[in-house]
Amino acid sequence: MRVFQSLSMDFPIRDITRRLAVVCAMACAVDLLAPLPVPAQLVMIPVRADSGHVYQVLQFAAGADLGTGLDEVRVTSVAALTNGIPAETCATPIDGQLRSPVEAVAYGFVGGFRPIEQAYKSSRIADASPPCFSDTANGGLGRVCIGPGCDHDCACADDSACAEFSIFDGTAIDTATPDVPAAGVALPLFRQQVRCRLSQGVTYSFAADGSPTTQVGLCGTAPADGFRLAGSPSAFSGGVAGTTVIFAYQAMPDEAFSVGAAGFGIDVDGVNPYGCDAPGRVVAGLEAELRSPVVFPPGPPVDLSRDELRCQVAIGRAGRRLVLKSLRAFQFCREKILAGDWEIRSADCALQPTVERALASARRMTRAGIRACEGVEVGNLLACGDTVDELVSPDASSGCLIDLHLRAARDLAVAEYGF
């Protein structure tokens, strides 16, 4: 039995499409290498069972307050995506400076978002010990154990020393429990925010009205939606003070999987550097610290037929051309902005007629570029879709190949121009 008791999972990237899909995720991972003044307090550990099911462990550990006075976290949005599309998360920077409004959001793209009926949740666990995970437990469905009493198989023989969770123990995420309210799918999720610049996406929202809180004024009242991860003492002797909630998602072994979470740091005791004059006030925006942004399938396909190999090569080449042509369009737009010719935001580049025509042409070329996949069982590959139309729609307006590579081109342009 393989047992994982660390905070990271290392899954290699196996194909060209997924290499492009994680441009942003890898950039974010680089940021995590920078020294932090104190440990991050909203931590997310994604792990994967032999069955392919994915567990998203969210923890808030008591201790350092990141210089903001936060004592607990209110998680307001959770995202889960397949097909290698990385979840997007954004939050107000935590650097001790006065920033209002405070922002936090996790979301994804419609094409890769996980159906809500395939998502489950645990009860709230009053402990924040590093999770012990067995990918082979329960017939390959996996098991997470939290607390000092977890044994070498990540099982908990004594409920007073630990708690364990598997997907079949979970409650459907859209069912309310005393610890975590019912979630719904917020689509479209649209906010014009100061920093996050969210345009349109989809997320699991824990708000009664269907739309999560994404923006609160500094020292504003804590959001009513979401669920609470408190820094309270551990329920287990020798445990770590804090709180854990675990989400589990049904998934096939050959699906790449990405998760995200975000919320707001709340000051409970009224002690903070901003002068918030009452407890229960928002003092920070938090995005979950990703220990492993995308959980990949175990390996590439084998024994490809001649036609399947031609299709796989065509997908990679079509994606490469799409990125290069789209990147040129986004670069052109930014050069116009810098020259003062276009008085727009970079987020509006795709709406400019010149850029819009270039992107439309690139999408059409992508559809034409995967002609070799016609008549091929695309589901036998590890591409982002199971059919040609899932890769690129017949009218070339959408599809996972389009979404992934356009996102990669945008991320590259931002990296080059800084906006």
Secondary structure by P-SEA (a helix, b strand, c coil): cccccccbbbbccccaaaaaaaaaaaaaaaaaaccccccccbbbbbbbccccbbbbbbbcccccccccccccccccbbbbbcccbbbbbbccccccccccccccccccccccccccccbbbbccccccccbbbbcccccccbbbbbcccccccccccccccccccccccccccccccccccbbbbccccccccccccccccccccccccccccccccccccccccccccccccccccccccbbbbbbbbbbcccbbbbbbbbbbbbbccccccccccccccccccccccccccccccccccccccaaaaaaaaaaaaaaaaaaaaaaaaaaaaaaaaaacccccccccccccaaaaaaaaaaaaaaaaaacccccccccccccccccccccccccccccaaaaaaaaaaaaaaaaaccc
